[in-house]
């Protein structure tokens, strides 16, 4: 059983699809204030905060626990440490986990499907999910931050005329200004791309700004998504992380919210354990 709030602020209860056939809990809620806490409006208790809720069936979790009780208990505590932290809403936590698993640096199809379902069950909309997925597309452009300077260096070493950067076109300069107005930042790695690859840069700018212009997430929520991706163990992009932390703080994000983003990035370390449990114990396996 998940809690939902009407437009007028009253409490109503709505049954939503579960990850498995566990028994719904009974909720007793007398007011919105009692049901929610923290800046993100966190539900005080939710069975989906348990590690068992991520598996396809209760039997997978049961057999995994029986296989090694102390390890399962440690994994459960680690998972719940991020899921029950008070600063971010369950909805935002699931959207962040979706971003972490859907990003090109750590793409995990099974986890993407899982956290789409969990995000929707936590109150996210289809548009929220799609907003996250478009927001993280430009992460793959970070390959060019690495590759273009190497190309320029090698062109210079070969005394090639192609090592000289052409001036930015007026169209590219206009796109740069629009990007800064929309997204609130710029980094120097984009300069060479803008000057060497103006057509690509135009399309990159378009897909980079669409979520900020017309997405369903707030600017602060976009920043939290970017922070999660940049701090992840598969990316660790310090320059981008600093920019997005700075922007998030300027939008009112708290230290506690940002630390929870970091912890969500860390609990993805359990993903191999989760996927292996499905391989071992779901269906006819094991």
C-alpha positions as a Markdown table, in Angstrom:
| # | Residue | x | y | z |
|---|---|---|---|---|
| 1 | Unk | 0.0 | 0.0 | 0.0 |
| 2 | Unk | 1.4 | 3.4 | -1.0 |
| 3 | Unk | 0.3 | 6.8 | 0.2 |
| 4 | Unk | -0.9 | 9.5 | -2.2 |
| 5 | Unk | -2.1 | 13.0 | -1.6 |
| 6 | Unk | -4.9 | 14.7 | -3.4 |
| 7 | Unk | -4.7 | 18.2 | -4.9 |
| 8 | Unk | -6.4 | 19.6 | -1.8 |
| 9 | Unk | -3.9 | 18.0 | 0.5 |
| 10 | Unk | -6.1 | 15.3 | 1.9 |
| 11 | Unk | -4.7 | 11.8 | 2.3 |
| 12 | Unk | -5.9 | 8.9 | 0.1 |
| 13 | Unk | -4.6 | 5.4 | -0.3 |
| 14 | Unk | -3.9 | 3.9 | -3.7 |
| 15 | Unk | -2.8 | 0.3 | -4.4 |
| 16 | Unk | 0.1 | 0.2 | -6.9 |
| 17 | Unk | 1.9 | -2.7 | -8.6 |
| 18 | Unk | 4.5 | -4.4 | -6.4 |
| 19 | Unk | 7.8 | -5.9 | -7.3 |
| 20 | Unk | 6.5 | -9.2 | -5.9 |
| 21 | Unk | 3.5 | -10.7 | -4.2 |
| 22 | Unk | 4.3 | -9.7 | -0.7 |
| 23 | Unk | 1.4 | -8.8 | 1.6 |
| 24 | Unk | 0.5 | -5.1 | 1.6 |
| 25 | Unk | 1.0 | -3.3 | 4.9 |
| 26 | Unk | -1.7 | -1.5 | 6.7 |
| 27 | Unk | -1.3 | 2.3 | 7.0 |
| 28 | Unk | -2.9 | 4.5 | 9.6 |
| 29 | Unk | -2.5 | 8.1 | 8.7 |
| 30 | Unk | -4.4 | 11.0 | 10.2 |
| 31 | Unk | -2.8 | 13.9 | 8.4 |
| 32 | Unk | -0.4 | 14.8 | 5.7 |
| 33 | Unk | 2.1 | 16.1 | 8.3 |
| 34 | Unk | 2.1 | 12.7 | 10.0 |
| 35 | Unk | 2.6 | 10.9 | 6.8 |
| 36 | Unk | 5.4 | 13.0 | 5.4 |
| 37 | Unk | 8.7 | 14.3 | 6.9 |
| 38 | Unk | 11.8 | 16.2 | 5.6 |
| 39 | Unk | 12.1 | 18.6 | 2.7 |
| 40 | Unk | 11.5 | 15.9 | 0.2 |
| 41 | Unk | 8.3 | 14.7 | 1.8 |
| 42 | Unk | 9.5 | 11.2 | 2.7 |
| 43 | Unk | 7.0 | 8.5 | 3.7 |
| 44 | Unk | 7.8 | 7.5 | 7.2 |
| 45 | Unk | 7.8 | 3.8 | 6.6 |
| 46 | Unk | 7.6 | 1.8 | 3.4 |
| 47 | Unk | 8.1 | -1.9 | 2.9 |
| 48 | Unk | 9.8 | -1.2 | -0.4 |
| 49 | Unk | 12.8 | 0.1 | 1.7 |
| 50 | Unk | 13.6 | -3.5 | 2.5 |
| 51 | Unk | 16.2 | -5.2 | 0.3 |
| 52 | Unk | 13.7 | -8.1 | -0.3 |
| 53 | Unk | 11.5 | -5.8 | -2.3 |
| 54 | Unk | 14.0 | -5.5 | -5.1 |
| 55 | Unk | 13.8 | -9.2 | -6.0 |
| 56 | Unk | 11.4 | -10.7 | -8.5 |
| 57 | Unk | 9.8 | -12.9 | -5.9 |
| 58 | Unk | 10.0 | -13.3 | -2.1 |
| 59 | Unk | 11.5 | -16.8 | -2.7 |
| 60 | Unk | 14.6 | -15.3 | -4.2 |
| 61 | Unk | 15.2 | -13.1 | -1.2 |
| 62 | Unk | 14.4 | -16.0 | 1.2 |
| 63 | Unk | 16.8 | -18.4 | -0.5 |
| 64 | Unk | 19.5 | -15.7 | -0.7 |
| 65 | Unk | 19.2 | -15.1 | 3.0 |
| 66 | Unk | 19.3 | -18.8 | 3.8 |
| 67 | Unk | 22.5 | -19.2 | 1.7 |
| 68 | Unk | 24.5 | -16.8 | 3.9 |
| 69 | Unk | 22.5 | -15.2 | 6.7 |
| 70 | Unk | 25.2 | -12.8 | 8.0 |
| 71 | Unk | 26.0 | -11.5 | 4.5 |
| 72 | Unk | 22.3 | -10.9 | 3.7 |
| 73 | Unk | 21.9 | -9.1 | 7.0 |
| 74 | Unk | 24.8 | -6.8 | 6.2 |
| 75 | Unk | 23.5 | -6.2 | 2.7 |
| 76 | Unk | 20.0 | -5.4 | 4.1 |
| 77 | Unk | 21.4 | -2.9 | 6.5 |
| 78 | Unk | 23.5 | -1.2 | 3.8 |
| 79 | Unk | 20.5 | -1.0 | 1.5 |
| 80 | Unk | 18.2 | 0.4 | 4.1 |
| 81 | Unk | 20.8 | 3.0 | 5.3 |
| 82 | Unk | 20.2 | 4.8 | 2.0 |
| 83 | Unk | 16.5 | 4.0 | 1.5 |
| 84 | Unk | 15.4 | 5.2 | 5.0 |
| 85 | Unk | 17.6 | 8.3 | 5.2 |
| 86 | Unk | 15.2 | 11.3 | 5.8 |
| 87 | Unk | 16.3 | 14.1 | 3.5 |
| 88 | Unk | 15.2 | 12.9 | 0.1 |
| 89 | Unk | 11.7 | 11.5 | -0.9 |
| 90 | Unk | 11.3 | 7.9 | -1.9 |
| 91 | Unk | 10.4 | 9.2 | -5.4 |
| 92 | Unk | 13.6 | 11.2 | -5.7 |
| 93 | Unk | 15.7 | 8.3 | -4.4 |
| 94 | Unk | 14.3 | 6.0 | -7.0 |
| 95 | Unk | 14.8 | 8.5 | -9.8 |
| 96 | Unk | 18.4 | 8.9 | -8.7 |
| 97 | Unk | 18.9 | 5.1 | -8.7 |
| 98 | Unk | 17.3 | 5.0 | -12.1 |
| 99 | Unk | 19.8 | 7.6 | -13.4 |
| 100 | Unk | 22.7 | 5.7 | -11.9 |
| 101 | Unk | 21.7 | 2.4 | -13.6 |
| 102 | Unk | 20.7 | 3.9 | -16.9 |
| 103 | Unk | 23.7 | 6.1 | -17.5 |
| 104 | Unk | 26.0 | 4.9 | -20.3 |
| 105 | Unk | 28.9 | 4.4 | -17.9 |
| 106 | Unk | 27.0 | 1.8 | -15.9 |
| 107 | Unk | 24.1 | 0.6 | -18.0 |
| 108 | Unk | 22.1 | -2.2 | -16.4 |
| 109 | Unk | 18.9 | -3.1 | -18.1 |
| 110 | Unk | 17.5 | -5.2 | -15.3 |
| 111 | Unk | 18.1 | -2.5 | -12.8 |
| 112 | Unk | 16.6 | 0.1 | -15.1 |
| 113 | Unk | 13.3 | -1.9 | -15.4 |
| 114 | Unk | 13.3 | -2.4 | -11.6 |
| 115 | Unk | 13.8 | 1.3 | -10.7 |
| 116 | Unk | 11.3 | 2.5 | -13.3 |
| 117 | Unk | 8.7 | 0.4 | -11.5 |
| 118 | Unk | 9.8 | 1.5 | -8.1 |
| 119 | Unk | 9.9 | 5.1 | -9.1 |
| 120 | Unk | 6.3 | 4.9 | -10.4 |
| 121 | Unk | 5.2 | 3.1 | -7.3 |
| 122 | Unk | 6.8 | 5.9 | -5.2 |
| 123 | Unk | 4.8 | 8.6 | -7.0 |
| 124 | Unk | 7.0 | 9.5 | -10.0 |
| 125 | Unk | 5.2 | 10.1 | -13.3 |
| 126 | Unk | 6.1 | 8.7 | -16.7 |
| 127 | Unk | 7.3 | 12.2 | -17.6 |
| 128 | Unk | 9.6 | 12.2 | -14.6 |
| 129 | Unk | 11.2 | 8.9 | -15.7 |
| 130 | Unk | 11.7 | 10.1 | -19.2 |
| 131 | Unk | 13.1 | 13.4 | -17.9 |
| 132 | Unk | 15.8 | 11.5 | -16.0 |
| 133 | Unk | 16.6 | 9.4 | -19.1 |
| 134 | Unk | 17.0 | 12.4 | -21.4 |
| 135 | Unk | 18.9 | 14.4 | -18.7 |
| 136 | Unk | 21.7 | 11.7 | -18.6 |
| 137 | Unk | 22.1 | 11.3 | -22.4 |
| 138 | Unk | 24.9 | 13.9 | -22.6 |
| 139 | Unk | 27.0 | 12.0 | -20.1 |
| 140 | Unk | 28.3 | 10.1 | -23.2 |
| 141 | Unk | 29.6 | 13.4 | -24.5 |
| 142 | Unk | 32.2 | 13.4 | -21.7 |
| 143 | Unk | 34.1 | 11.0 | -24.0 |
| 144 | Unk | 34.8 | 14.0 | -26.2 |
| 145 | Unk | 36.1 | 16.0 | -23.2 |
| 146 | Unk | 38.9 | 13.4 | -23.1 |
| 147 | Unk | 39.3 | 12.6 | -26.8 |
| 148 | Unk | 39.2 | 16.0 | -28.5 |
| 149 | Unk | 42.2 | 17.4 | -26.5 |
| 150 | Unk | 44.2 | 14.2 | -27.3 |
| 151 | Unk | 43.4 | 14.7 | -31.0 |
| 152 | Unk | 44.5 | 18.4 | -30.9 |
| 153 | Unk | 47.7 | 17.4 | -29.1 |
| 154 | Unk | 48.6 | 14.8 | -31.7 |
| 155 | Unk | 47.8 | 17.1 | -34.5 |
| 156 | Unk | 50.1 | 19.7 | -33.1 |
| 157 | Unk | 52.8 | 17.0 | -32.6 |
| 158 | Unk | 52.4 | 16.2 | -36.3 |
| 159 | Unk | 52.6 | 19.9 | -37.2 |
| 160 | Unk | 49.2 | 19.6 | -38.8 |
| 161 | Unk | 47.3 | 22.8 | -39.8 |
| 162 | Unk | 44.3 | 21.0 | -38.4 |
| 163 | Unk | 45.6 | 21.6 | -34.9 |
| 164 | Unk | 44.4 | 25.2 | -35.0 |
| 165 | Unk | 41.0 | 25.8 | -33.6 |
| 166 | Unk | 38.7 | 27.8 | -35.9 |
| 167 | Unk | 36.7 | 30.7 | -34.4 |
| 168 | Unk | 33.3 | 29.9 | -33.1 |
| 169 | Unk | 30.5 | 30.6 | -35.5 |
| 170 | Unk | 27.9 | 33.2 | -34.5 |
| 171 | Unk | 25.3 | 30.4 | -34.4 |
| 172 | Unk | 27.5 | 28.4 | -32.0 |
| 173 | Unk | 28.1 | 31.4 | -29.8 |
| 174 | Unk | 24.3 | 32.0 | -29.6 |
| 175 | Unk | 23.8 | 28.3 | -28.6 |
| 176 | Unk | 26.5 | 28.7 | -25.9 |
| 177 | Unk | 24.7 | 31.7 | -24.5 |
| 178 | Unk | 21.4 | 29.9 | -24.5 |
| 179 | Unk | 23.0 | 26.8 | -22.8 |
| 180 | Unk | 24.4 | 29.0 | -20.0 |
| 181 | Unk | 21.0 | 30.7 | -19.5 |
| 182 | Unk | 19.1 | 27.5 | -19.4 |
| 183 | Unk | 21.5 | 25.1 | -17.5 |
| 184 | Unk | 23.4 | 27.6 | -15.5 |
| 185 | Unk | 26.9 | 26.5 | -16.2 |
| 186 | Unk | 29.6 | 26.1 | -18.9 |
| 187 | Unk | 32.9 | 24.2 | -18.9 |
| 188 | Unk | 36.0 | 24.9 | -21.0 |
| 189 | Unk | 35.9 | 21.4 | -22.5 |
| 190 | Unk | 32.9 | 22.4 | -24.6 |
| 191 | Unk | 34.9 | 25.3 | -26.2 |
| 192 | Unk | 36.9 | 23.0 | -28.6 |
| 193 | Unk | 33.8 | 21.0 | -29.4 |
| 194 | Unk | 31.9 | 24.1 | -30.2 |
| 195 | Unk | 34.6 | 25.4 | -32.5 |
| 196 | Unk | 35.6 | 22.1 | -34.2 |
| 197 | Unk | 32.2 | 20.4 | -34.5 |
| 198 | Unk | 29.5 | 23.1 | -34.8 |
| 199 | Unk | 26.9 | 20.8 | -36.3 |
| 200 | Unk | 27.3 | 18.2 | -33.6 |
| 201 | Unk | 27.5 | 20.9 | -30.9 |
| 202 | Unk | 24.1 | 22.3 | -32.0 |
| 203 | Unk | 22.5 | 18.9 | -31.5 |
| 204 | Unk | 24.3 | 18.3 | -28.3 |
| 205 | Unk | 23.1 | 21.7 | -27.0 |
| 206 | Unk | 19.5 | 20.8 | -28.0 |
| 207 | Unk | 19.3 | 17.5 | -26.2 |
| 208 | Unk | 21.2 | 18.9 | -23.2 |
| 209 | Unk | 18.7 | 21.8 | -22.7 |
| 210 | Unk | 15.4 | 20.1 | -23.5 |
| 211 | Unk | 15.0 | 18.7 | -19.9 |
| 212 | Unk | 15.7 | 22.0 | -18.3 |
| 213 | Unk | 13.3 | 23.8 | -20.7 |
| 214 | Unk | 10.4 | 21.5 | -20.7 |
| 215 | Unk | 11.0 | 18.5 | -18.4 |
| 216 | Unk | 8.9 | 17.7 | -15.4 |
| 217 | Unk | 11.7 | 17.7 | -12.8 |
| 218 | Unk | 12.6 | 20.9 | -11.0 |
| 219 | Unk | 16.0 | 22.6 | -11.6 |
| 220 | Unk | 17.2 | 21.4 | -8.2 |
| 221 | Unk | 16.1 | 17.8 | -9.0 |
| 222 | Unk | 18.0 | 18.0 | -12.3 |
| 223 | Unk | 21.1 | 19.0 | -10.4 |
| 224 | Unk | 20.7 | 16.1 | -8.0 |
| 225 | Unk | 20.5 | 13.7 | -10.9 |
| 226 | Unk | 23.7 | 15.2 | -12.4 |
| 227 | Unk | 25.5 | 15.0 | -9.0 |
| 228 | Unk | 24.6 | 11.3 | -8.7 |
| 229 | Unk | 26.0 | 10.5 | -12.1 |
| 230 | Unk | 29.2 | 12.6 | -11.7 |
| 231 | Unk | 30.0 | 11.1 | -8.3 |
| 232 | Unk | 29.3 | 7.5 | -9.3 |
| 233 | Unk | 32.2 | 5.1 | -9.2 |
| 234 | Unk | 32.0 | 4.5 | -12.9 |
| 235 | Unk | 32.4 | 8.2 | -13.7 |
| 236 | Unk | 33.9 | 10.3 | -10.9 |
| 237 | Unk | 33.9 | 13.5 | -13.0 |
| 238 | Unk | 35.2 | 16.0 | -10.4 |
| 239 | Unk | 34.8 | 19.2 | -12.5 |
| 240 | Unk | 31.2 | 18.5 | -13.3 |
| 241 | Unk | 30.5 | 17.4 | -9.8 |
| 242 | Unk | 31.7 | 20.7 | -8.4 |
| 243 | Unk | 29.6 | 22.7 | -10.8 |
| 244 | Unk | 26.4 | 20.7 | -10.0 |
| 245 | Unk | 27.0 | 20.8 | -6.3 |
| 246 | Unk | 27.5 | 24.6 | -6.5 |
| 247 | Unk | 24.3 | 25.0 | -8.5 |
| 248 | Unk | 22.3 | 22.7 | -6.2 |
| 249 | Unk | 23.4 | 24.6 | -3.1 |
| 250 | Unk | 22.4 | 27.8 | -4.8 |
| 251 | Unk | 18.9 | 26.3 | -5.3 |
| 252 | Unk | 18.5 | 25.4 | -1.7 |
| 253 | Unk | 19.9 | 21.8 | -1.5 |
| 254 | Unk | 21.1 | 20.8 | 1.9 |
| 255 | Unk | 24.3 | 19.0 | 2.9 |
| 256 | Unk | 22.1 | 16.1 | 4.1 |
| 257 | Unk | 20.4 | 15.8 | 0.7 |
| 258 | Unk | 23.7 | 15.8 | -1.1 |
| 259 | Unk | 25.2 | 13.2 | 1.2 |
| 260 | Unk | 22.1 | 11.0 | 0.6 |
| 261 | Unk | 22.8 | 11.3 | -3.2 |
| 262 | Unk | 26.3 | 10.1 | -2.5 |
| 263 | Unk | 25.0 | 7.1 | -0.4 |
| 264 | Unk | 22.6 | 6.1 | -3.2 |
| 265 | Unk | 25.6 | 6.1 | -5.6 |
| 266 | Unk | 27.4 | 3.8 | -3.2 |
| 267 | Unk | 24.6 | 1.3 | -2.7 |
| 268 | Unk | 24.8 | 0.4 | -6.4 |
| 269 | Unk | 27.7 | -1.7 | -5.2 |
| 270 | Unk | 25.0 | -4.2 | -4.2 |
| 271 | Unk | 23.8 | -4.6 | -7.8 |
| 272 | Unk | 26.1 | -7.6 | -8.6 |
| 273 | Unk | 24.7 | -9.4 | -5.5 |
| 274 | Unk | 21.1 | -8.6 | -6.5 |
| 275 | Unk | 21.6 | -9.8 | -10.1 |
| 276 | Unk | 23.4 | -13.0 | -9.1 |
| 277 | Unk | 20.6 | -13.8 | -6.6 |
| 278 | Unk | 18.1 | -13.7 | -9.5 |
| 279 | Unk | 20.4 | -15.9 | -11.6 |
| 280 | Unk | 20.8 | -18.4 | -8.7 |
| 281 | Unk | 17.3 | -18.6 | -7.3 |
| 282 | Unk | 14.7 | -17.3 | -9.7 |
| 283 | Unk | 12.7 | -19.7 | -11.8 |
| 284 | Unk | 14.3 | -23.1 | -12.1 |
| 285 | Unk | 17.8 | -21.9 | -11.2 |
| 286 | Unk | 19.5 | -23.4 | -8.1 |
